[in-house]
Amino acid sequence: MKYIDMHCDTLSAALGMGSKTAEHLEGTMVDTARLRGAGAAAQFFAMFLCQGNQTEESESDKVSRLEERMEKMYEIFRNTLSACENYLAPAGNFAQMEENSRNGKISAFLTIENGYLVRGDMANLKRFYDMGVRLITLTWNDANCFGVPHSAKISQMQQGLTDFGKEAVRYMQKLGIVVDVSHLSDGGFYDVAEAARKTGTPFVASHSNCRALCPATRNLTDEMIRTLADCGGVAGINFEPSFLNTDMDDKISRVERMCDHICHFIDKGGADCVGIGTDFDGIGGQFEISDCTKMPLLFDALHRRGLSDDLIEKIAYGNVAQVIREAMK
């Protein structure tokens, strides 16, 4: 079954390995050679920017460090497209994804995880759009110009987007960059939802699960799931054990637990609000689905749960494809 994965950290893994492409990577969970045989219709490749709050690092040094890191990951992305042009092609919207599919090619979407380098300047959002970026995860685990991340601290969790963040979200929607709330505070989530309601543009939680089943603050509450669904958005099931399991000491990522979260999303938000966001190459533990070639294990397990072929196709492909159609330009 063809599928779309909204989040992997394979560009970071390739950078750490000193690889010039993401085509053949030993020991990773994704590379493009394996995607070819895995049934992937599209893979979102994140350029992950680990901001950090090192007191010994000046702001200018941090900007320089992260700009250099992003440029290196972007080069890996471009090199990969060149090396794999017979079966992989870039995509920036639904029409391009469909054209790639007709040509027998996997679509590669470029994203940014952590909007720190926007730095309060709309021109940077346009710069990233022109690079081909079509989704930005607003925060990672530190505050930036958009707002603050998720936290166990109630006072922080209640904080919303900054004034710039609210304006930037509207500009991202206008440009055609998907707004991603994974890692964002709950208050920030609701600010994004308010913007989505006003513009009719869906947003995503690209790699987040259900807080009712796993207490990690990275996950979505039932109310948030309903709000996301009402806005036409999608959450991507994250394969990380600490976002799946009730017991935080349980480091095993099980297919049946993924099915639990998927069924909970459907129960609380309906059949259109859940997709896949593996977080491959950004997660740790023991995995029943240890790389992209084992994705059929999830679809088989959903069949055993009694989900229809049509519903599994929506989870694997259709729901995210609809967001791409409505939110990307």
C-alpha positions as a printed Julia matrix, in Angstrom:
329×3 Matrix{Float64}:
   0.0    0.0     0.0
   1.32   3.43   -0.9
   1.85   5.79    2.01
   2.98   9.31    2.9
   5.28   9.85    5.91
   5.13  13.41    7.24
   8.38  13.32    9.22
  11.82  11.72    9.2
  15.21  12.98   10.41
  17.22  11.15    7.76
  18.94  14.31    6.49
  20.32  14.83   10.0
  21.43  11.2    10.12
  23.15  11.51    6.75
  24.89  14.69    7.89
  26.12  12.97   11.05
  27.49  10.11    8.98
  29.29  12.43    6.58
  27.24  11.13    3.66
  26.72  13.28    0.57
  23.31  11.71   -0.18
  20.5    9.88    1.6
  20.41   7.07   -0.96
  22.32   4.26    0.77
  22.72   4.74    4.54
  23.94   1.92    6.76
  22.12   1.66   10.07
  19.39   4.25    9.44
  15.63   3.69    9.4
  15.12   5.42    6.04
  17.12   5.85    2.89
  15.8    6.48   -0.58
  16.88   3.07   -1.88
  14.68   1.38    0.73
  11.8    3.83    0.2
  11.73   2.62   -3.37
  10.74  -0.87   -2.27
   8.61   0.15    0.7
   5.57   1.48   -1.12
   6.3    5.11   -0.28
   4.38   7.64   -2.33
   5.97  10.61   -0.55
   8.48  11.25    2.21
   8.81  14.52    4.11
  12.51  15.14    4.84
  13.11  17.43    7.82
  16.07  19.75    8.19
  16.31  19.55   11.98
  17.8   22.58   13.74
  18.85  21.87   17.32
  18.69  25.34   18.8
  19.9   24.8    22.35
  20.44  27.48   24.94
  24.18  27.27   25.46
  25.1   30.33   27.49
  28.6   30.36   26.05
  27.26  30.73   22.5
  26.37  34.19   21.26
  23.24  34.74   19.23
  25.26  35.5    16.11
  27.3   32.33   16.57
  24.1   30.3    16.99
  22.63  31.75   13.81
  25.84  31.01   11.9
  25.97  27.45   13.25
  22.39  26.66   12.35
  22.55  28.35    8.93
  25.6   26.22    8.15
  23.87  23.08    9.37
  20.78  23.82    7.3
  22.85  24.5     4.2
  24.63  21.14    4.58
  21.33  19.25    4.94
  19.9   21.14    1.98
  22.93  20.1    -0.08
  22.37  16.46    0.93
  18.72  16.79   -0.13
  19.66  18.25   -3.51
  22.42  15.68   -4.06
  19.96  12.9    -3.28
  17.47  14.2    -5.82
  20.2   14.24   -8.46
  21.52  10.78   -7.59
  18.03   9.23   -7.51
  16.33  11.13  -10.3
  15.09   7.94  -11.96
  12.8    7.16   -9.0
  12.7   10.26   -6.76
  11.57  13.82   -7.51
  10.91  16.98   -5.49
   7.35  18.06   -4.81
   5.93  21.32   -3.54
   2.2   20.77   -3.93
  -0.46  18.19   -4.73
  -0.21  18.53   -8.51
   3.53  17.87   -8.45
   3.04  14.85   -6.2
   0.44  13.46   -8.6
   2.72  14.07  -11.59
   5.56  12.27   -9.82
   3.26   9.34   -9.15
   2.26   9.13  -12.81
   5.96   9.05  -13.67
   6.6    6.23  -11.2
   8.56   8.46   -8.79
   8.47   8.98   -5.04
   7.85  12.58   -4.01
  10.35  14.25   -1.69
   8.98  17.15    0.38
  11.47  19.41    2.18
  10.61  20.65    5.68
  12.2   22.48    8.6
  11.94  21.28   12.19
  12.27  24.35   14.44
  11.52  27.78   12.99
  14.33  29.49   14.91
  16.06  30.73   11.74
  12.96  32.72   10.75
  14.21  35.1    13.45
  11.17  37.35   13.39
  11.59  38.24    9.7
   8.93  37.37    7.11
  11.6   37.57    4.43
  13.15  34.43    5.86
   9.87  32.57    5.42
   9.87  33.59    1.76
  13.53  32.53    1.5
  12.69  29.08    2.85
   9.68  28.78    0.55
  11.91  29.61   -2.42
  14.32  26.86   -1.27
  11.42  24.43   -1.59
  10.4   24.17    2.07
   6.71  23.29    2.33
   6.25  22.58    6.04
   7.74  24.18    9.15
   7.5   22.7    12.64
   7.18  26.0    14.49
   9.24  25.11   17.57
  11.39  22.27   18.78
  12.27  22.21   22.49
  13.23  25.88   22.98
  11.37  29.15   22.61
  11.81  31.09   19.39
  10.14  33.92   17.47
   6.95  31.85   17.01
   6.36  30.91   20.63
   7.28  28.3    23.24
   7.45  24.51   23.11
   5.44  21.91   25.0
   6.35  21.55   28.67
   5.42  19.85   31.92
   5.09  23.38   33.35
   1.46  24.46   33.16
   2.38  28.15   32.92
   4.53  27.5    29.85
   2.04  25.09   28.28
  -0.64  27.8    28.44
   1.44  30.37   26.56
   0.32  31.08   23.02
   2.09  32.31   19.94
   3.96  35.59   19.96
   2.46  38.5    18.04
   4.97  37.77   15.29
   4.08  34.07   15.43
   0.41  34.8    14.8
   1.24  37.02   11.84
   3.81  34.52   10.53
   1.31  31.66   10.61
  -1.05  33.66    8.41
   1.81  34.43    6.02
   2.83  30.75    5.9
  -0.75  29.86    4.97
  -0.72  32.48    2.24
   2.6   31.24    0.83
   1.62  27.58    0.98
   3.88  26.38    3.81
   2.08  23.87    6.04
   2.0   24.92    9.71
   3.13  22.07   11.99
   2.31  22.19   15.72
   4.25  19.12   16.88
   6.5   20.28   19.77
   4.41  23.45   20.28
   2.74  24.49   23.55
  -0.98  23.83   23.96
  -1.64  27.57   23.92
   0.25  27.86   20.65
  -1.78  24.98   19.22
  -5.03  26.84   19.85
  -3.66  30.04   18.33
  -2.79  28.11   15.16
  -6.26  26.55   15.19
  -7.84  30.01   15.4
  -5.87  31.11   12.35
  -6.85  27.93   10.51
 -10.54  28.55   11.18
 -10.31  32.1     9.84
  -8.49  31.15    6.64
  -9.93  27.68    6.07
  -6.39  26.32    5.76
  -5.64  23.06    7.58
  -2.61  22.53    9.79
  -0.88  19.39   11.03
   0.77  17.78   14.03
   3.22  15.95   11.81
   4.56  13.49   14.41
   2.35  13.45   17.52
   0.17  10.84   19.25
  -2.7   10.79   21.79
  -2.14  12.16   25.29
  -5.04  10.07   26.67
  -3.04   6.91   25.86
   0.44   8.24   26.61
   1.01  11.22   28.95
   3.9   12.76   26.99
   3.31  16.49   26.62
   4.27  16.15   22.96
   0.98  14.33   22.36
  -2.48  15.8    21.72
  -5.36  15.88   24.18
  -8.79  14.67   23.07
  -9.96  18.27   22.8
  -6.97  19.1    20.61
  -7.72  16.09   18.4
 -11.29  17.3    17.89
 -10.07  20.83   17.17
  -7.48  19.57   14.67
 -10.15  17.5    12.93
 -12.6   20.43   12.84
  -9.92  22.46   11.05
  -9.36  19.73    8.45
  -5.95  18.88    9.89
  -4.06  15.63   10.38
  -1.81  14.16   13.07
   0.94  11.74   12.04
   1.43   8.63   14.19
   4.89   8.81   15.79
   6.72   5.48   16.27
   8.75   6.66   19.29
   8.06   4.41   22.35
   7.84   7.32   24.79
   5.01   8.81   22.7
   3.2    5.47   22.38
   3.37   3.77   25.77
   1.66   4.61   29.05
   4.76   3.46   30.95
   7.55   5.91   30.18
  10.1    3.22   31.04
   8.78   0.95   28.29
  11.18   1.44   25.38
   9.53  -0.97   22.94
   7.65   0.44   19.93
   4.86  -2.03   19.16
   2.61  -2.13   16.11
  -0.45  -2.89   18.22
   0.16   0.21   20.3
   0.29   2.29   17.11
  -3.1    0.8    16.22
  -4.43   1.85   19.64
  -3.47   5.45   18.96
  -4.85   5.39   15.41
  -8.18   4.01   16.64
  -8.28   6.66   19.39
  -7.71   9.42   16.82
 -10.56   8.03   14.73
 -12.83   7.72   17.77
 -12.22  11.31   18.92
 -11.67  13.14   15.64
 -13.05  10.98   12.85
 -11.54   9.04    9.99
  -9.92  12.06    8.3
  -7.66  13.32   11.1
  -4.89  10.71   11.31
  -1.95   9.83    9.08
   1.67   8.74    9.45
   4.6   10.72   10.84
   7.1    8.05   11.82
   9.9   10.28   13.14
  12.28   7.69   11.68
  15.95   8.44   12.38
  14.96  10.83   15.15
  13.81   8.24   17.69
  15.27   5.51   19.88
  14.25   2.21   21.45
  13.33  -1.24   20.21
  11.13  -1.27   17.13
   8.82  -3.82   15.58
   8.8   -1.49   12.57
  12.51  -0.84   12.54
  12.72   0.79    9.1
  10.54   1.91    6.23
  10.48  -1.49    4.51
   8.42  -2.89    7.4
   5.55  -0.4     7.03
   3.18  -3.15    5.76
   3.2   -4.56    9.31
   1.14  -1.56   10.4
  -1.39  -1.87    7.6
  -1.76  -5.61    8.2
  -2.37  -4.96   11.91
  -5.04  -2.38   11.08
  -6.74  -4.97    8.86
  -6.78  -7.37   11.8
  -8.43  -4.64   13.89
 -11.27  -4.68   11.38
 -10.51  -1.42    9.56
 -11.62  -1.41    5.94
  -9.26  -1.12    2.99
 -10.65   2.34    2.24
 -10.05   3.55    5.8
  -6.5    2.18    5.89
  -5.81   3.92    2.57
  -6.96   7.22    4.1
  -4.62   6.73    7.07
  -1.69   5.7     4.89
  -2.13   8.22    2.12
  -5.43   9.99    1.57
  -5.72  12.19    4.66
  -2.25  13.72    4.3
  -2.74  14.03    0.54
  -5.84  16.13    1.23
  -3.87  18.5     3.47
  -1.21  18.79    0.78
  -3.94  19.63   -1.73
  -5.48  22.33    0.48
  -2.47  23.86    2.25
   0.47  23.77   -0.19
   0.93  26.03   -3.19
